[in-house]
Amino acid sequence: MRLSVVIPAFNEEKLLPATLHAVGAALPAFHQAGWETEVVVCDNNSTDSTAALAAAAGARVVSEPVNMISRARNTGAAAASGDWLLFLDADSTPSRELFAATAAAMGSGRVLAGGTILRPDGGGPAVHFITGVWNLVSRIRRWMAGSYIFVRADVFREIGGFSSRHFAGEELDLAKRLHPIARQRGLKIRILTTPLLTSSRKAKLYSPRELGRFLLRALFRPEATMTNREACSPWYDGRR
């Protein structure tokens, strides 16, 4: 079996090296289970040294000129050769324990796709509260956080990958389309309980008012918000 770790990256020279280092330290968990692996970084039209840093770290680098997270993920997946795809955000650092749990889920023969709970690398009580609420909802609804998604490559391609309409929330749309396939085939969407350490930088870069405005829009008008680039400014306005 072969695993492709796919990392979309837009102007991530500050955090990508740590992510790639963590991936390299964690991948032996797959190797010990008999897997072959590769790391694909999709440079999403960066203006900094993201691509050069990824190549220097040994990743395969591909480019997506349209600045859109779902397109970057799909472009990375199109270049990947693995039987399974693992989508990882460029500001998140997986542990060897998480990769071992993921390898076990993938190799069980009972799982179609999955994700894991999150642990922010900082932030105040509000960040940890919101993350805790998300972790609970994720486990109950079996929704994968976009920062960590694993899925069988053949099924991912069968359903057309991530939605090219969504500027954010494309992981929820993907889960919505994967759930009926899992039921039809007698397989599971599994949310692991080994946490992924992920950046809380948005809480530092954006005011509570800015984030609150986005969350309210997403709550009451989810589709209209997630398919509107301007409404999804925390992902696209370039703050890093």
C-alpha positions as a LaTeX table, in Angstrom:
\begin{tabular}{lrrr}
\hline
Residue & $x$ (\AA) & $y$ (\AA) & $z$ (\AA) \\
\hline
Met1 & 0.00 & 0.00 & 0.00 \\
Arg2 & 1.09 & 3.55 & $-0.69$ \\
Leu3 & 0.23 & 6.77 & 1.14 \\
Ser4 & 0.38 & 10.26 & $-0.35$ \\
Val5 & 0.51 & 13.15 & 2.11 \\
Val6 & $-0.89$ & 16.18 & 0.29 \\
Ile7 & $-0.17$ & 19.64 & 1.73 \\
Pro8 & $-1.71$ & 22.76 & 0.14 \\
Ala9 & 0.42 & 25.83 & 0.88 \\
Phe10 & $-0.02$ & 29.54 & 0.19 \\
Asn11 & 2.75 & 31.81 & 1.51 \\
Glu12 & 3.61 & 29.36 & 4.28 \\
Glu13 & 7.37 & 29.90 & 4.57 \\
Lys14 & 7.03 & 30.57 & 8.31 \\
Leu15 & 5.24 & 27.36 & 9.30 \\
Leu16 & 5.71 & 24.86 & 6.47 \\
Pro17 & 9.26 & 23.78 & 7.47 \\
Ala18 & 8.03 & 22.70 & 10.92 \\
Thr19 & 5.14 & 20.82 & 9.34 \\
Leu20 & 7.41 & 18.98 & 6.91 \\
His21 & 9.84 & 18.16 & 9.72 \\
Ala22 & 6.98 & 16.71 & 11.80 \\
Val23 & 5.73 & 14.70 & 8.82 \\
Gly24 & 9.21 & 13.28 & 8.26 \\
Ala25 & 9.49 & 12.29 & 11.92 \\
Ala26 & 6.03 & 10.69 & 11.91 \\
Leu27 & 6.13 & 8.78 & 8.61 \\
Pro28 & 8.12 & 5.83 & 10.06 \\
Ala29 & 4.84 & 4.80 & 11.69 \\
Phe30 & 3.61 & 4.00 & 8.18 \\
His31 & 6.90 & 2.47 & 7.06 \\
Gln32 & 6.88 & 0.06 & 9.99 \\
Ala33 & 3.40 & $-1.03$ & 8.92 \\
Gly34 & 4.73 & $-1.85$ & 5.44 \\
Trp35 & 3.55 & 1.27 & 3.62 \\
Glu36 & 5.37 & 3.26 & 0.96 \\
Thr37 & 4.95 & 7.03 & 1.28 \\
Glu38 & 5.36 & 10.30 & $-0.57$ \\
Val39 & 4.84 & 13.94 & 0.33 \\
Val40 & 3.28 & 16.29 & $-2.22$ \\
Val41 & 3.18 & 20.03 & $-1.56$ \\
Cys42 & 0.89 & 22.07 & $-3.78$ \\
Asp43 & 2.19 & 25.62 & $-3.96$ \\
Asn44 & $-0.96$ & 27.72 & $-4.35$ \\
Asn45 & 0.52 & 30.73 & $-6.17$ \\
Ser46 & 2.78 & 31.78 & $-3.29$ \\
Thr47 & 4.88 & 34.93 & $-3.48$ \\
Asp48 & 7.39 & 33.83 & $-0.85$ \\
Ser49 & 9.82 & 30.90 & $-0.62$ \\
Thr50 & 7.18 & 28.24 & 0.10 \\
Ala51 & 7.96 & 26.16 & $-2.99$ \\
Ala52 & 11.74 & 26.31 & $-2.53$ \\
Leu53 & 11.51 & 25.31 & 1.13 \\
Ala54 & 9.24 & 22.37 & 0.29 \\
Ala55 & 11.60 & 21.13 & $-2.41$ \\
Ala56 & 14.61 & 21.51 & $-0.11$ \\
Ala57 & 12.81 & 19.33 & 2.45 \\
Gly58 & 12.41 & 16.56 & $-0.12$ \\
Ala59 & 8.75 & 17.03 & $-0.97$ \\
Arg60 & 7.43 & 16.78 & $-4.49$ \\
Val61 & 6.21 & 20.26 & $-5.42$ \\
Val62 & 3.36 & 20.97 & $-7.83$ \\
Ser63 & 1.67 & 24.29 & $-8.57$ \\
Glu64 & $-1.91$ & 25.52 & $-8.63$ \\
Pro65 & $-2.13$ & 29.08 & $-10.02$ \\
Val66 & $-5.69$ & 29.78 & $-8.84$ \\
Asn67 & $-5.59$ & 30.80 & $-5.18$ \\
Met68 & $-8.26$ & 28.49 & $-3.74$ \\
Ile69 & $-7.80$ & 25.84 & $-1.07$ \\
Ser70 & $-10.03$ & 23.22 & $-2.68$ \\
Arg71 & $-8.26$ & 23.62 & $-6.03$ \\
Ala72 & $-4.85$ & 23.31 & $-4.35$ \\
Arg73 & $-5.91$ & 20.12 & $-2.62$ \\
Asn74 & $-7.31$ & 18.68 & $-5.85$ \\
Thr75 & $-4.17$ & 19.58 & $-7.80$ \\
Gly76 & $-1.99$ & 17.94 & $-5.17$ \\
Ala77 & $-4.21$ & 14.85 & $-5.22$ \\
Ala78 & $-4.04$ & 14.66 & $-9.02$ \\
Ala79 & $-0.25$ & 14.44 & $-8.80$ \\
Ala80 & $-0.32$ & 11.86 & $-6.00$ \\
Ser81 & 0.26 & 8.16 & $-6.62$ \\
Gly82 & $-0.96$ & 6.73 & $-3.32$ \\
Asp83 & $-3.76$ & 4.25 & $-2.66$ \\
Trp84 & $-4.73$ & 6.59 & 0.19 \\
Leu85 & $-4.58$ & 10.38 & 0.36 \\
Leu86 & $-3.87$ & 12.26 & 3.58 \\
Phe87 & $-4.62$ & 15.98 & 3.34 \\
Leu88 & $-2.69$ & 17.99 & 5.91 \\
Asp89 & $-2.65$ & 21.75 & 6.41 \\
Ala90 & 0.69 & 23.55 & 6.18 \\
Asp91 & 0.30 & 24.97 & 9.71 \\
Ser92 & $-0.32$ & 21.64 & 11.46 \\
Thr93 & 2.18 & 19.19 & 12.96 \\
Pro94 & 1.19 & 15.51 & 13.21 \\
Ser95 & 2.75 & 13.18 & 15.72 \\
Arg96 & 4.05 & 9.67 & 15.13 \\
Glu97 & 1.23 & 8.40 & 17.37 \\
Leu98 & $-1.35$ & 10.06 & 15.13 \\
Phe99 & 0.19 & 8.55 & 12.00 \\
Ala100 & 0.25 & 5.13 & 13.67 \\
Ala101 & $-3.46$ & 5.43 & 14.50 \\
Thr102 & $-4.16$ & 6.57 & 10.95 \\
Ala103 & $-2.22$ & 3.66 & 9.45 \\
Ala104 & $-4.18$ & 1.24 & 11.63 \\
Ala105 & $-7.50$ & 2.74 & 10.51 \\
Met106 & $-6.51$ & 2.66 & 6.85 \\
Gly107 & $-5.24$ & $-0.90$ & 7.08 \\
Ser108 & $-8.28$ & $-2.24$ & 8.91 \\
Gly109 & $-10.33$ & $-2.75$ & 5.77 \\
Arg110 & $-13.32$ & $-1.17$ & 7.51 \\
Val111 & $-12.69$ & 2.53 & 6.88 \\
Leu112 & $-13.40$ & 4.65 & 3.81 \\
Ala113 & $-12.19$ & 8.00 & 5.15 \\
Gly114 & $-11.62$ & 9.86 & 8.37 \\
Gly115 & $-10.00$ & 12.62 & 10.34 \\
Thr116 & $-9.01$ & 13.41 & 13.90 \\
Ile117 & $-9.67$ & 15.81 & 16.75 \\
Leu118 & $-7.69$ & 19.03 & 17.00 \\
Arg119 & $-5.51$ & 20.65 & 19.66 \\
Pro120 & $-4.62$ & 24.33 & 19.16 \\
Asp121 & $-0.99$ & 25.33 & 19.75 \\
Gly122 & $-2.01$ & 28.37 & 21.78 \\
Gly123 & $-4.77$ & 30.92 & 22.04 \\
Gly124 & $-6.98$ & 31.87 & 24.93 \\
Pro125 & $-9.98$ & 30.17 & 26.51 \\
Ala126 & $-12.26$ & 31.07 & 23.59 \\
Val127 & $-10.01$ & 29.24 & 21.11 \\
His128 & $-9.92$ & 26.12 & 23.25 \\
Phe129 & $-13.69$ & 26.26 & 23.86 \\
Ile130 & $-14.49$ & 26.55 & 20.15 \\
Thr131 & $-12.03$ & 23.77 & 19.35 \\
Gly132 & $-13.64$ & 21.57 & 22.00 \\
Val133 & $-17.09$ & 22.20 & 20.55 \\
Trp134 & $-15.80$ & 21.36 & 17.07 \\
Asn135 & $-14.17$ & 18.14 & 18.32 \\
Leu136 & $-17.46$ & 17.04 & 19.88 \\
Val137 & $-19.49$ & 17.83 & 16.76 \\
Ser138 & $-16.86$ & 16.19 & 14.56 \\
Arg139 & $-17.02$ & 12.92 & 16.49 \\
Ile140 & $-20.82$ & 12.88 & 16.62 \\
Arg141 & $-21.42$ & 13.84 & 12.99 \\
Arg142 & $-18.22$ & 12.21 & 11.69 \\
Trp143 & $-17.13$ & 15.42 & 9.99 \\
Met144 & $-13.43$ & 15.75 & 9.17 \\
Ala145 & $-11.53$ & 18.94 & 9.94 \\
Gly146 & $-9.89$ & 20.27 & 6.78 \\
Ser147 & $-6.51$ & 20.25 & 8.48 \\
Tyr148 & $-6.45$ & 16.42 & 8.56 \\
Ile149 & $-8.41$ & 14.23 & 6.17 \\
Phe150 & $-7.58$ & 10.72 & 5.02 \\
Val151 & $-9.53$ & 9.05 & 2.26 \\
Arg152 & $-9.21$ & 6.21 & $-0.22$ \\
Ala153 & $-7.82$ & 7.71 & $-3.42$ \\
Asp154 & $-10.11$ & 5.76 & $-5.74$ \\
Val155 & $-13.24$ & 6.96 & $-3.94$ \\
Phe156 & $-11.94$ & 10.54 & $-3.72$ \\
Arg157 & $-11.51$ & 10.59 & $-7.50$ \\
Glu158 & $-14.80$ & 8.78 & $-8.05$ \\
Ile159 & $-16.74$ & 11.62 & $-6.41$ \\
Gly160 & $-14.73$ & 14.36 & $-8.09$ \\
Gly161 & $-12.57$ & 15.46 & $-5.16$ \\
Phe162 & $-13.18$ & 18.68 & $-3.28$ \\
Ser163 & $-15.83$ & 21.10 & $-4.48$ \\
Ser164 & $-14.43$ & 23.85 & $-6.71$ \\
Arg165 & $-17.34$ & 26.09 & $-5.61$ \\
His166 & $-16.31$ & 26.32 & $-1.97$ \\
Phe167 & $-13.67$ & 28.79 & $-0.81$ \\
Ala168 & $-13.97$ & 27.33 & 2.72 \\
Gly169 & $-15.90$ & 24.46 & 4.25 \\
Glu170 & $-15.02$ & 22.17 & 1.36 \\
Glu171 & $-14.23$ & 19.45 & 3.89 \\
Leu172 & $-17.85$ & 19.47 & 5.11 \\
Asp173 & $-19.09$ & 19.18 & 1.54 \\
Leu174 & $-16.71$ & 16.26 & 1.00 \\
Ala175 & $-17.97$ & 14.50 & 4.15 \\
Lys176 & $-21.56$ & 14.99 & 3.01 \\
Arg177 & $-20.78$ & 13.17 & $-0.24$ \\
Leu178 & $-18.68$ & 10.44 & 1.38 \\
His179 & $-21.19$ & 9.37 & 4.04 \\
Pro180 & $-23.74$ & 7.70 & 1.70 \\
Ile181 & $-20.94$ & 5.86 & $-0.12$ \\
Ala182 & $-19.61$ & 4.55 & 3.18 \\
Arg183 & $-23.09$ & 3.31 & 4.13 \\
Gln184 & $-23.60$ & 1.64 & 0.76 \\
Arg185 & $-20.29$ & $-0.21$ & 1.04 \\
Gly186 & $-20.56$ & $-1.11$ & 4.70 \\
Leu187 & $-17.56$ & 1.05 & 5.63 \\
Lys188 & $-16.98$ & 3.78 & 8.22 \\
Ile189 & $-15.96$ & 7.41 & 8.42 \\
Arg190 & $-13.71$ & 7.38 & 11.48 \\
Ile191 & $-12.68$ & 10.34 & 13.63 \\
Leu192 & $-9.56$ & 9.44 & 15.59 \\
Thr193 & $-8.97$ & 10.58 & 19.16 \\
Thr194 & $-5.21$ & 11.20 & 18.86 \\
Pro195 & $-5.09$ & 14.98 & 18.44 \\
Leu196 & $-3.47$ & 16.96 & 15.65 \\
Leu197 & $-1.54$ & 20.00 & 16.86 \\
Thr198 & $-2.69$ & 22.89 & 14.69 \\
Ser199 & $-1.99$ & 26.60 & 14.56 \\
Ser200 & $-4.18$ & 29.08 & 16.42 \\
Arg201 & $-2.75$ & 31.99 & 14.41 \\
Lys202 & $-6.14$ & 33.18 & 13.16 \\
Ala203 & $-7.00$ & 34.13 & 16.73 \\
Lys204 & $-3.90$ & 36.37 & 16.72 \\
Leu205 & $-4.30$ & 37.77 & 13.21 \\
Tyr206 & $-8.02$ & 38.56 & 13.39 \\
Ser207 & $-10.06$ & 40.39 & 15.97 \\
Pro208 & $-12.92$ & 38.66 & 17.81 \\
Arg209 & $-15.28$ & 40.91 & 15.86 \\
Glu210 & $-13.88$ & 39.77 & 12.51 \\
Leu211 & $-14.01$ & 36.10 & 13.42 \\
Gly212 & $-17.43$ & 36.45 & 15.04 \\
Arg213 & $-18.83$ & 38.07 & 11.92 \\
Phe214 & $-17.58$ & 35.18 & 9.80 \\
Leu215 & $-18.93$ & 32.53 & 12.19 \\
Leu216 & $-22.37$ & 34.16 & 12.28 \\
Arg217 & $-22.53$ & 34.34 & 8.49 \\
Ala218 & $-21.41$ & 30.72 & 8.22 \\
Leu219 & $-23.98$ & 29.61 & 10.79 \\
Phe220 & $-26.99$ & 31.33 & 9.26 \\
Arg221 & $-26.02$ & 31.30 & 5.57 \\
Pro222 & $-23.48$ & 28.49 & 5.23 \\
Glu223 & $-23.65$ & 27.87 & 1.49 \\
Ala224 & $-23.75$ & 31.54 & 0.52 \\
Thr225 & $-20.82$ & 32.26 & 2.85 \\
Met226 & $-18.57$ & 29.35 & 1.92 \\
Thr227 & $-18.96$ & 29.94 & $-1.82$ \\
Asn228 & $-18.12$ & 33.65 & $-1.57$ \\
Arg229 & $-14.41$ & 34.47 & $-1.63$ \\
Glu230 & $-14.83$ & 37.85 & 0.06 \\
Ala231 & $-16.83$ & 36.31 & 2.89 \\
Cys232 & $-13.98$ & 33.84 & 3.49 \\
Ser233 & $-11.35$ & 36.55 & 3.93 \\
Pro234 & $-9.56$ & 34.83 & 6.89 \\
Trp235 & $-8.28$ & 32.32 & 4.34 \\
Tyr236 & $-7.62$ & 34.65 & 1.42 \\
Asp237 & $-6.66$ & 38.17 & 2.49 \\
Gly238 & $-2.98$ & 37.26 & 2.80 \\
Arg239 & $-2.45$ & 37.75 & 6.53 \\
Arg240 & 0.23 & 35.40 & 7.78 \\
\hline
\end{tabular}
